[in-house]
Amino acid sequence: MALSKVDAIAVGGFDGMHVGHQHLFEELGENGAIVVIETGYANLTPGCERERYSHYPIVYYSLEEIRHLEGEEFVDMLGKKFPRLRKIVVGYDFHFGKNRRYSHADLGQLFGGEVVVVEQVCIGGDSVHSHKIRAKIQIGDIEGANRFLGHNYRINGTVVRGQGIGKTDLVPTINLECPGYLLPYEGVYAALTRIDDEEHFHPSVVFVGHRVSTDGSYAVESHILGENIPECRRASVSFVKFLRKNRKFESLDALKKAIHDDILAARSELLHLSL
């Protein structure tokens, strides 16, 4: 959709595109768009990853480039970008302009159209915020993070060479580098892995952390359950459930048995999913 047709925008940081953010997007109507203010701290949905979670066009502004603007200048900037703008949707804690001195109340005075303020969204009595999702991911509460997100936490990465013992001594894995993403608490997860441009996800068991039983290096490794792993250049991992903490095993045989148990646990957790 051409930006000239946009008549409503939602403005915010929108890292995670979580349940609370989706409430803002529901106010946009047919000709809406999303305005992302990039702070440089987005690590749940860095960069254009936000576009996976909305059908609305997204326009990006760097905070560094606009933080000097006074309130009137900020609103004028939006008006020039969206000439048909009639509605601005923001969250209850939205601030903007130089030194973040302007709030949604000021926006209502400065903007000639409608300003919709969406109140905080709660799940289980707890308000949904990106920083709380990050905290859950960092302690391994991936199910709690997914509830707040409204979708599975997902990272994308480039396939890299592993330590070389998976196929021969353990199980074959896809090894990933995932710059820009918040990586979960060290351990083993039931997950879904998407390879290159395939449309479907493969049930998987994923390890995140230092390989303390072998070479000690940090790794993100996905083993696809019951399938041969094809050659690929990129992969996405969608985390479903935390299975166990990372720990050291005294032998490759002990590690291999643990991996076998992890595979069984992951298969049990993913069995009910329709992929």
Buried (B, 14 or more C-beta within 10 A) or exposed (E): EEBEEBBBBBBBBBBBBBBBBBBBBEBBEEBBBBBBBBEEEBBBBBEEBBBEBBEBBBBEBEBEEBBEBBBEEBBBBBBEBBEEBBBBBBBEEBBBBBEEEBBBEBBBEBBEBEBBBBEEBEBEEEBBBBEBBBEBBEEBBBBBBBBBBBBBBBBBBEBEEBBEEBEEEBBBBBBBEBEEBBBBBBBBBBBBBBBEEEEEBBBBBBBBBBBBBBEEEEBBBBBBBEEEBEEBEBBBBBBBBBBEEBEEBEEEEEBBEBBEBBBEBBBEBBEEEEE
